[in-house]
Amino acid sequence: MFKVMMLGAALAVVAAPAMAQSDMMTQAKSIVEQFSRPNPPWKGPTTGPKAEPGKLIVYISTDQRNGGAHGVGEGMVEAAKVIGWKTRVLDGQGTVSGRASALSQAISLHPDVIVLGGIDGNEQKAVVAQAATSGIKIIGWHATAKAGPAPDLSIFTDITTDPLKVAKAAASLAVIDSDGKAGVVIFTDSTYKVAVAKSDEMANVIKDCKTCKLLEVIDTPLSDTSIRMPPLTTNLLTKYGARFTYALSINDLTFDFMAPALASAGIAGDGLPHNISAGDGSAAAFQRIRNKQYQIATVAEPLRLQGWQIVDEANRALHGQPDSGFVAIPHLFTPDNIAFDGGKNNEYDPDNGYRDAYKKIWGVH
């Protein structure tokens, strides 16, 4: 009896991790399926203040080379024109000094609204506070690590999808696609709190996969991606060899400059490592995914929709009303579903009627 009990105990000890891994795989599969589904009907606001023409809204992009920041700005300009607002788009050029200069320039224009397009609110806290004190309304896009108001940073509201959900979707795909055997390198940029939040969550998902391996988390500035990624990619291939099977990044921009280095190393477009982005959904990323060239997925945000949301939140701020509380749903694009929800046009532009919904709120046609 003693031996049987010991054997049973031993089996229990061995079986527990296997069961935990099975549960983890089931959860990862559920997450991937959830974020790969076609976009649901409009779940955003349906009421709000009417819009008044003649306002000036200035969009400051952290870096116009960044597909996310660029795309949101385009959506904002499109929406602003609908209600007769004037717009200016300034480029922070990917540097702290460039963003500070653009912000100072924006303030000198005496606008009604300034939008921080991918600019960390803490980085420019003093200048943003100066703008807010002068009566300018501040809207953020990826300016903090979560959606919603950030009064400590003088930001009326920050617009973003849930970064932890984005991260979970990206990392879960690596787990499922590898059948639980992924060897992962994660790329982040500690300049941005939202980037660190995403990379930390991706790392947690990979660590929870007992048969996966987190090889390394690399902190490299997005502004230096064009310079750093080619030699960094070569070094990683040399360092880890066949163990390096998946690259996860907080932004598609990483893979813009990783792809040529992989090609130079003789790796096929659909070969390993498989690249997955937890952010934005740039036009270049969509092309890579569709053509199966050095990227298998991106967890895209509805950038154009978020541009329209920026204008709606700005209008609420100008009318002294609270923010809408709306948080858009991110979408996991793979070669299997890229023909839907705008993917065929190299963007995530959900077919859910958001333009008509906002026009109705604003009282325009």
C-alpha positions, 0 to 999 in steps of 0.5 A, a space after each residue: 500500500 505504501 508503495 502504491 501511495 508513493 507511486 500515486 504521489 509521484 505520478 501526481 507530482 509529475 502530472 500537475 505541471 503537465 496539466 498546468 501546461 495543458 490549461 495554458 495551451 487551452 487559454 492561449 488558443 482561446 485568446 488567439 481565437 477571440 482576437 482573430 474574430 471579425 470585428 463586432 458591430 459598433 460598441 462605442 458612444 452614441 451620444 455626445 455634444 454637437 460639434 462647432 466648426 472653426 477649432 484648431 487641433 494640432 497633432 504631434 506625432 512621436 515619429 512619422 516613420 512610425 506607422 501607428 502614429 502616422 495612421 492615427 494622425 491621418 484618421 484625426 485629420 479626416 475626422 476634423 475636416 468633417 466638422 470644419 476644424 483646422 488641423 496641423 501635424 507636427 513631427 517629433 522625429 523620434 527624439 526627445 528634443 524633437 518632440 519637445 520642440 514640436 510641442 513648443 511649436 504647437 503651443 505657439 500656434 494657440 490651438 484649442 487642442 493638442 494631441 500627443 501622438 505616441 508621446 509619453 506624457 511623463 517625458 514631456 510632463 512640464 511642457 504639457 502642463 504649461 499647455 494645459 494651464 494656458 487653456 489648451 485641451 490635451 488628448 493622448 494616444 499611447 501617451 500613458 500605459 492605459 486608456 482614460 483620463 490622466 489628470 496628473 499628466 494634464 491629459 484629458 484622456 488617453 486613447 489606446 487599446 488595452 496594452 495587456 490584451 494586445 500583448 497576450 494576443 501576440 504572445 499567445 499566438 507564438 505559443 500556439 503556432 509553435 505547439 508550445 515550443 517557442 524560443 522567444 526574443 522580445 523587443 521593447 523600448 523603455 522610453 515608453 511606459 506602454 511599451 514596457 507594459 506590453 513587453 512585460 506581459 508578453 514575457 509573462 505569457 512565454 514564461 507561463 508556457 513551461 515548454 517555451 523558452 524566453 531567450 532574451 528581452 532587448 530594450 532598443 529605442 524605436 527611433 534607432 531601429 533602422 540602425 540597430 536592427 540589422 546588426 542586432 538580428 545578425 548577432 541574435 542568429 549567431 548567438 541562439 541559432 536554431 533556438 531562436 524561433 519567434 520574435 515578439 515586438 511592441 511595434 511593427 517598426 522593428 520588423 521593417 528593418 529586421 526583414 532585410 537582415 533575415 533575407 541576407 542570412 538566407 532565411 526564407 520569408 516564411 522561415 524561422 524566426 516567425 515575427 509577431 508584433 504587439 502593436 499598431 498594424 502598419 501598412 508594411 506589416 500587412 503587406 509582409 503578413 499577406 505575402 508571408 515575408 518575415 512576419 506572421 501576425 500583428 495585433 493591430 489597433 484601428 488607427 483611423 477609428 482612433 483618429 476619429 475618437 481623438 476628435 470626439 474626445 476633444 469635442 467633449 473636452 471643449 464642451 466641459 463634458 467627461 470622456 466617452 470611456 470607449 476603448 477599441 478592441 484590438 484585432 489579431 491579423 494573420 494570413 488567414 484573416 487578413 482579407 477582412 476588417 480592412 486588412 486587404 487595404 493594408 490597415 485595420 479599419 473595422 466595418 462597424 459603422 463608426 464614421 456614421 456613429 460619430 457624425 450622428 453625435 456631432 450633428 453632421 452628415 
